[in-house]
Structure formats: structure tokens, C-alpha cells
Amino acid sequence: MEKNDFGAAQKILAQALQIDPQYPKANYALAVCYLRVNPPDLVKAKVYRDKAAKSGYRVPQWFDDYSKKLENKKI
């Protein structure tokens, strides 16, 4: 993710979630990856954002604000 290679990060995070599907930080990081790839996948981003939140991760407000901004662009 630090290299802005969100496609590669998605693969690594998906592997981590195979080991522990409830790991909050990995779910959140994967949600961020889905927002940041080109084109963004808002549906998958929301799925992993919600998994992270259900597991106790406090999702930053920027994530929801940025998601809404991307949704509004699609309209």
C-alpha cells in the first residue's frame, strides 16, 4: 500500500484474511485498497469496511466521506 500498488496489496491482504477472516485491520486495509484502485470497487470496499467495523475497528471518517464522494461521481 505504501507503494500505491493497491492491486498487489489486495492479493496479500486476501491471503492474510484466509488465515484470520475477522482480522479488523486487514479488513480495513483491503477496503482502502478497493477504494484506491482504478477504477474503485465501491461494493467490495463497503463489504470489507463493514467487516472491519463489526470486528471492532474504528473506521476513520475520511473513508466514508471519500466513498460518498466517489458514489456521487458515478451518478
C-alpha distances in whole Angstrom, upper triangle without the diagonal:
4,5,5,6,6,9,8,6,9,11,10,10,13,15,14,16,19,20,20,19,20,17,17,13,12,14,12,9,10,12,9,8,11,12,10,11,14,16,15,16,18,20,17,15,18,19,16,16,20,19,17,20,23,22,22,19,19,17,17,19,17,15,19,20,17,18,22,21,20,22,25,24,25,28
4,5,8,9,12,11,9,13,15,13,14,17,18,17,19,22,23,22,23,23,20,19,15,15,17,15,11,13,15,12,11,15,15,12,13,16,19,17,19,21,23,21,18,21,22,19,19,23,22,20,23,25,24,24,20,21,19,18,20,18,17,21,21,19,20,24,23,22,25,27,26,27,30
4,5,8,11,10,9,13,14,14,15,18,19,19,21,23,24,24,24,25,22,22,18,17,19,17,14,15,17,14,12,15,15,12,12,15,17,17,19,21,24,21,19,23,24,21,21,25,25,23,25,28,27,27,24,24,22,21,23,20,19,23,23,20,21,25,24,22,25,27,26,27,30
4,6,9,9,9,11,14,14,14,17,19,19,20,23,24,24,24,24,22,21,18,16,17,16,12,13,14,11,9,12,12,8,9,11,14,13,16,18,20,18,16,20,21,19,19,23,23,21,24,26,26,26,22,23,20,19,21,18,17,20,20,17,18,21,20,18,21,24,22,23,26
4,6,6,6,9,11,11,12,14,16,17,18,21,22,23,22,24,21,21,18,16,17,16,13,12,14,12,9,11,12,9,8,11,13,13,15,18,20,17,16,20,21,18,19,23,22,21,24,27,26,26,23,24,21,21,23,20,18,21,22,19,19,23,22,19,22,25,23,23,27
4,5,5,6,9,10,10,12,14,15,16,18,20,20,19,21,19,18,15,13,14,13,10,9,10,9,5,8,9,7,6,9,11,10,12,14,16,14,12,16,17,15,16,19,19,18,21,23,23,24,20,21,19,19,21,18,16,18,20,16,16,20,19,17,19,22,21,21,25
4,5,5,7,9,10,11,13,15,16,17,19,20,19,21,20,19,17,14,15,15,12,10,12,11,7,8,11,9,7,9,11,11,12,15,16,13,13,17,17,15,17,20,20,19,22,24,24,25,23,24,21,22,23,21,18,21,22,19,18,22,21,18,21,24,22,21,25
4,5,5,7,9,10,11,13,15,16,18,19,19,21,19,19,17,14,15,16,12,11,14,13,9,11,14,12,10,13,15,15,15,18,19,16,16,19,19,17,19,22,21,20,23,25,24,26,23,24,22,23,25,23,20,23,25,22,21,25,25,22,24,27,26,25,29
4,5,5,6,8,10,11,12,14,16,16,16,18,16,16,13,10,12,12,9,8,11,10,7,10,12,11,10,13,15,14,14,17,18,15,14,17,17,14,16,19,18,17,20,22,21,22,19,21,19,20,22,20,18,21,22,20,19,23,23,21,23,26,25,25,28
4,6,5,6,9,10,10,12,15,15,14,16,15,15,13,10,10,11,8,6,9,9,6,8,11,11,9,13,14,12,12,14,15,11,11,14,14,11,14,17,15,15,18,20,19,21,18,20,18,20,22,20,17,19,21,19,18,21,22,19,21,24,24,23,26
4,6,5,6,9,10,11,13,15,14,17,15,17,15,11,12,14,12,9,12,13,10,11,15,14,12,15,16,15,15,17,17,14,14,17,16,14,17,19,17,17,21,22,21,23,21,23,21,23,25,24,21,23,25,23,21,25,26,23,24,28,27,26,29
4,5,5,6,9,10,11,13,13,15,14,15,13,10,12,13,11,9,13,13,11,13,16,15,15,18,19,18,17,19,20,16,16,19,17,15,17,20,17,17,20,22,20,22,20,22,21,22,25,24,21,24,26,23,23,26,27,25,26,30,29,28,32
4,5,5,6,9,10,10,10,12,10,11,10,6,8,10,8,6,10,11,9,11,14,14,14,18,19,17,16,17,17,13,13,16,14,11,13,16,14,13,17,18,16,18,16,18,17,19,22,21,18,21,23,21,20,24,25,23,24,28,27,27,30
4,5,5,6,9,10,9,12,11,13,12,8,9,11,10,8,11,13,11,12,15,16,15,18,19,17,15,17,16,12,13,15,13,11,14,16,13,14,17,18,16,19,17,20,19,21,24,23,20,22,24,22,21,24,26,23,24,28,28,27,30
4,5,5,7,9,9,13,12,14,14,10,11,14,13,11,14,16,14,15,19,19,18,21,22,20,19,21,20,16,17,19,17,14,17,19,16,16,20,20,18,21,19,22,22,24,27,26,23,25,28,26,24,28,29,27,28,32,31,30,33
4,5,5,7,8,10,8,11,11,7,9,12,11,10,14,15,14,16,19,19,19,22,23,21,20,21,20,17,17,19,16,13,16,17,14,14,17,18,15,18,16,20,19,22,25,24,22,24,27,25,24,28,29,27,28,32,32,31,34
4,5,5,4,7,7,9,10,7,7,11,11,9,12,15,14,15,18,19,19,22,23,20,18,19,18,14,15,16,13,11,13,14,11,11,15,15,13,16,15,18,18,21,24,23,20,22,25,24,22,26,28,26,26,30,30,29,32
4,6,6,9,10,13,14,11,11,15,14,13,15,18,17,17,21,22,21,24,25,23,20,22,20,16,17,19,16,14,17,17,14,15,18,17,15,19,18,22,21,24,27,27,24,26,29,27,25,29,31,29,29,33,33,32,34
4,6,9,9,13,13,11,12,16,15,14,17,20,19,20,23,24,24,27,28,25,23,24,23,19,20,21,18,16,18,19,15,15,19,18,15,18,18,22,22,25,28,28,25,27,30,29,28,31,33,31,32,35,36,35,37
4,5,6,9,11,9,10,13,14,13,16,18,18,19,22,23,23,27,27,25,23,23,21,18,18,19,16,13,16,16,12,12,15,14,11,14,15,18,19,22,25,26,23,24,28,27,26,29,31,29,30,33,34,33,36
4,6,8,11,9,8,12,13,12,13,16,16,17,20,21,22,25,25,22,20,20,18,15,15,16,13,10,13,13,9,10,13,12,10,13,14,17,17,21,23,24,21,22,26,25,23,26,28,27,27,30,31,30,33
4,6,9,8,7,11,13,12,13,16,17,18,20,22,23,26,26,23,21,20,19,16,15,15,13,10,12,11,7,8,10,9,6,10,10,14,15,18,21,22,19,20,24,24,22,25,28,26,27,30,31,30,33
4,6,6,6,9,10,11,13,15,16,17,19,20,21,25,26,22,21,20,20,16,15,16,14,11,12,12,9,7,10,10,7,9,9,13,14,17,20,21,18,20,23,23,22,25,27,26,27,30,31,31,33
4,6,5,6,9,10,11,12,14,16,17,19,20,24,24,21,19,18,18,15,14,14,12,9,9,10,7,4,7,8,5,7,5,9,10,13,16,17,15,16,20,20,19,22,24,23,24,27,28,28,31
4,5,5,6,9,10,11,12,14,15,16,18,22,23,20,19,18,18,16,13,14,14,10,10,12,10,7,10,11,9,9,7,9,10,12,15,16,14,16,19,19,18,21,23,22,24,27,28,28,30
4,5,5,6,9,10,10,12,14,15,16,20,21,18,17,17,17,14,12,14,13,9,10,12,10,8,11,13,11,12,10,13,12,15,18,18,15,17,20,19,18,22,23,22,23,27,27,27,30
4,6,5,6,9,10,11,13,14,16,19,19,16,15,14,14,11,9,10,9,5,7,8,6,5,9,10,9,11,9,12,11,13,16,16,13,15,18,17,16,19,21,20,21,24,25,24,27
4,5,5,6,9,10,11,12,14,18,18,15,14,13,14,11,9,10,10,6,5,8,8,5,8,11,10,11,8,9,7,10,13,13,10,12,15,14,13,17,18,18,19,22,23,23,25
4,5,5,6,9,10,10,12,16,17,14,14,14,15,12,9,12,12,8,9,12,11,9,12,14,13,14,11,12,10,12,14,14,11,14,16,15,14,18,19,18,19,23,23,23,26
4,5,5,6,9,10,11,14,15,12,11,12,12,9,7,10,10,7,8,11,10,9,13,15,14,15,13,15,12,14,16,15,12,14,17,15,14,18,19,17,18,22,22,21,24
4,5,5,6,9,10,14,14,10,9,9,10,7,4,7,7,5,5,9,9,9,11,13,14,15,12,13,10,12,14,13,9,11,14,12,10,14,15,14,15,18,19,18,21
4,5,5,6,9,12,13,10,10,10,12,10,7,9,11,9,8,12,13,11,13,16,16,16,13,13,10,11,12,11,8,11,12,10,10,14,14,13,15,18,18,18,21
4,5,5,6,10,11,8,9,10,12,10,8,11,12,10,11,14,14,13,16,19,18,19,16,17,14,15,16,14,11,14,16,13,12,16,16,14,16,19,18,18,22
4,6,6,9,9,6,5,7,9,6,5,9,10,9,10,13,14,14,16,18,19,20,17,18,15,16,17,15,11,13,15,12,10,14,14,12,13,17,16,16,19
4,6,8,8,5,6,6,9,9,6,9,11,11,10,14,15,15,16,19,20,20,17,17,14,14,14,12,9,10,12,8,7,11,11,9,11,14,13,13,17
4,6,8,6,8,10,13,12,9,13,15,13,13,17,18,17,19,22,22,23,19,19,16,15,16,13,11,13,14,10,10,13,13,10,13,16,15,15,19
4,6,5,8,10,13,11,10,14,15,14,15,19,19,19,21,24,24,25,22,22,19,19,19,17,14,16,17,13,13,16,15,12,15,17,15,15,19
3,5,8,11,14,13,13,16,18,17,18,21,22,22,24,27,27,28,25,25,22,21,22,18,16,18,18,14,14,16,15,12,14,16,14,13,17
4,7,9,12,12,12,15,17,17,18,20,22,22,24,26,27,28,25,25,22,22,21,19,16,17,17,14,13,15,14,10,12,14,12,11,15
4,6,9,9,8,11,13,13,14,17,18,18,20,22,23,24,22,22,18,18,18,16,13,14,14,11,9,12,12,8,10,13,11,11,14
4,6,6,6,9,10,11,12,14,16,17,18,20,21,23,21,21,18,19,19,17,13,14,15,13,10,13,13,10,10,14,13,11,15
4,6,5,6,9,10,10,12,14,15,16,18,20,21,19,19,15,16,16,14,11,11,12,10,7,9,11,8,8,11,12,10,13
4,5,5,6,9,10,11,13,14,15,17,19,20,19,19,16,18,18,17,13,13,15,14,10,12,14,11,10,14,15,13,15
4,5,5,6,8,10,11,12,14,15,17,19,17,18,15,17,18,17,13,13,16,14,11,14,16,13,13,17,17,16,18
4,6,5,6,9,10,11,12,14,15,17,15,15,12,14,14,13,10,10,13,11,8,12,14,11,12,15,16,15,18
4,6,5,6,9,10,10,12,14,15,14,14,11,13,13,13,10,9,12,12,8,11,14,12,11,15,16,16,17
4,6,5,6,9,10,11,12,15,14,15,13,15,16,17,13,12,16,15,12,15,17,16,15,18,20,18,20
4,5,5,6,9,10,11,13,11,13,11,14,15,15,12,12,16,15,13,16,18,17,17,20,21,20,23
4,5,5,6,9,10,11,9,10,7,10,12,12,9,9,13,13,11,13,16,15,15,18,20,20,22
4,5,5,6,9,10,9,10,9,12,13,15,11,11,15,15,13,15,18,17,17,20,22,21,23
4,5,5,6,9,9,11,10,14,16,17,14,14,18,18,16,18,21,20,20,23,25,24,26
4,5,5,7,5,8,8,11,14,15,12,13,17,17,15,18,21,20,20,24,25,25,27
4,5,5,5,6,6,10,12,14,12,12,16,17,15,17,20,20,20,23,25,25,26
4,5,7,9,10,14,16,18,15,15,19,20,18,20,23,23,22,25,28,27,29
4,6,9,11,14,17,19,17,17,21,21,20,22,25,25,25,28,30,29,31
4,6,9,12,15,17,16,16,20,21,20,22,25,25,25,28,30,30,32
4,6,9,12,14,13,14,17,18,17,20,22,22,23,26,27,28,30
4,6,9,12,11,12,14,16,16,18,20,21,22,24,26,27,28
4,6,8,7,8,11,12,12,14,16,17,18,20,22,23,25
4,5,6,8,9,10,12,14,15,16,18,19,21,23,24
4,5,6,6,9,10,11,12,14,16,17,19,21,22
4,6,5,6,8,10,10,12,14,15,16,19,20
4,5,5,6,9,10,11,12,14,16,17,19
4,5,5,6,9,10,10,12,14,16,17
4,5,5,6,9,10,11,13,15,16
4,5,5,6,9,10,11,13,15
4,5,5,6,9,10,11,13
4,5,5,6,9,10,11
4,5,5,6,9,10
4,5,5,7,9
4,5,5,7
4,5,5
4,6
4
